[in-house]
């Protein structure tokens, strides 16, 4: 048989050997690069623990100070409030049942048609606010407005929840039980700033307060006084 001829017996064996060699070369890199399910899960980012995961963050600030309310997924409430660069921090805890109630109220408000930025009042003393909401199963929202803007009803409702949550950081209050504001009352806010009651809005749903030592004017609903002010410092005799 010539050296250039193949027998019927050896031809399949040669093809099989060559095919096996080529297959080994092709599959060797693939085997080396293959990622097992275990290694893929190890590379996946781990979810934040509930104690670090923020569900709500409501922050208002101006040139004088800041007020920031943060609600974490484990029920911890953090309040940073005060003048200057070092506001004081208070912490509170909400139980699972109460937390679930707050989350239901937040989720019930349809913010889909609320603009990310409201037409805000401008001024050096005006507090500019952001409201960051990251509820499970809902789109993340970051909304901007001024403290005393006329807000859409849905946005006003979630801001009210944030103010209620902030009140959970106050263990005690020096306000009289069932306190009703009177003109001339001097109240101490949680950050230590003193405000005098100057009067009431024409519709009767707001209290006008003026800073005793700071050039500030704020308007607060009567039901929100206990969550923002901690003491009645003085009251004028009738």
N, C-alpha and C positions, 0 to 999 in steps of 0.2 A: 504494500500500500504506500502510495506517495505521501511525503510529509505534509502535503497540502490537502490531503483528503481526510475526512472524518468518517468514522464508522457510525452506523445507525445506533450502536450501543453506547458509544461515548458521547454523541452529540447532546442528548438530553442531560447527561451529567454535567457537561461543560456549561450549558445554559443555566442549569440549576445553581452551580457554584457561583457563576457570575452574578446571577440575580440575588443570591444570598449576600454576596459582598456589597453590591450596590445598596440593598435594603439596609444593611448594617450601617453604611456610611450616612444614609439619609436619616435614619431614626436615631442615631447616636446624639446629635445636637438637640433633637426634640426631647429626648429623655432627660438630658441635662438641664433644659430650660423649663421643663414641666413644673407647674406649681400645684402642690397638693392642697386639698381643702383646708388642712390644718394650718399651712403656712399662709394661705389667703386670709383666713380669719385672724391670724396673728398680726397681719399688716393692716387690717381694717381699723379705723379710728374708734376708740372706745367712747360710748356715750358718757356725758357728764353725769356725775352723781347728783341726786336731787338737791343736796345741800349747796351745790355750786350752780345749778341751772336756774336762771332767772326767767320767771314767767311774766313779770310786769316791772317796768322801771319808769317812774314818773319823776321828772326833774324840772325845777323852775329856778332860774338864777338871774340876777342883775349885777350891777357893779358893786353892790353892797354885800351880797351873800348868796346862799344857795339853800334849796330844800329839795331833797331827793328821797323818794320812797321806792324800795325794791322788795318785791315778793319772790321768794325762792320756792322751788317745787316741794321742798320738805316742810313748808309752812313757816319758815323763818321770815320775819319782817325786819328790814333794816331802814332806819331813818337817819339821814345826815342832814343837819339843819344848823344854820348859824351865820354869823357875819364873818367877813374876812376869808383868809385862806385855810383856816382850820375849824370847820364846823364840828359841832359835837355829834357823836353817833349814839343812837339808842337802838336796842334790839328787842324784839318781841317774838312770841310763838303763837301760831294758830293751830288748833287741833284738826285732825283729818276731816271731821264732819263739817266744821265751820269753813275750812279751806275749800272743800268741795262745793259748798254753797256760794262762796265768792267766785269760784271758777265758773260755775253755772251762770251767774249773773254777767260775768264778762263775756262768756261765749254766746249769750242770748242777744247781745247787741250786734246788729249788722253794720259793720264799718266799711262795707264794700263801696258805698257811695260817698264816704267821707273823704275829702281831699287830704292829701298828705300834709299840705301847708295851708293854714287858715290866713285870712286877711287880718294881720295883727296890728294892734295899737303900738305906736312907736314912742319912744321917750327914754331918757337916761335912766329913770327909776323903774321902768316897766320890766316886769319879770317875763323872760322868754322861756317857754316850756317845750319839752319833748316828752312824748308818751310812747314807750316801746312795749309792744305786746307780742309775746311768743307763746301762744297756747298750743297744746298738743292737738294735732289734726286741723289746725286753722292756719291761714296765711299769716306770715309775720307782718306786723304793721309798725311803722315809725311815723308818728304824727307830730307836727310842730304848730304852736300857737302861742298867744300871750296869755298871761295868768287871768286877765279880766276881759278876755274876748267873749262875745256872745257865741257860744259853741253850739254845733248841731246836737240834737237831743241824745244821739247815740254816744257821741264823744263825751258829753257832759255826764252821762250815766257811768261810763267806765272811770272817769276822773273821780266821781263820787265814791266809787268802790276803793280807789287808791287812797283817798282821804280817810275812809273808814278803816282800811288796813293800817294806815299810819297810826291811828289812835291806839292800836294794839301794843304799841311800844311804850305807852304811858302807864306805868304801874299805879300811879296815884295822881290825883288832881286836887288842887286847893280851891277850885271853883265851888261855890255853894251848890247844894243839891237843888236841881230845878232852876238854875240861874237864868234870869231874864235881864238882858242888857238895859241900862238906863244911860241917858245923856250925862256925861261927866264921869262915868266909870273909867278907871284905869286898869287895864288888863296886861298881864305879862304873857307874852307868847313863849312857845317852847324853847326858842333860841335866846330868850332873855330880854328881848326888845319890848319896851313898854308902849302901849297904845291907849289913847283916850277915845271913848265913844263920843262921836260928834253929832250923830243923828241917824236917821233911817231913810232909806230910799223911798221915793214917792209911791212906789207900788207896795211898800211894806214888806218886801221879801229880802231885804238886805240891810246890814248895819254898816254905817260909815265910821271907820276908825282912822285916827291920825297919829303918827308917831310922836311920842313925847320928846324924844331926844334925836330922832332921825327924821329927815324930810320925806316921810312916807305916808301915803293915803291908801288904805285897803278897804275892800268891801267884802263882807262875809255874811253868809246866810246864818240866821240864828241857830239852826240845828248843827252848824259846823263849828260853832264857837268851842265846844268841849274838845274837839279834835285838834284845834290849832292854838288854843290858849290854855294855860295851866293854872293861872291864879288871878283872883280879883285883888289887886293891890290896894285900891282905895275907892271909896264911893262918896259922892257929895251928899250931904244931908238935905232932905227935901225942905 
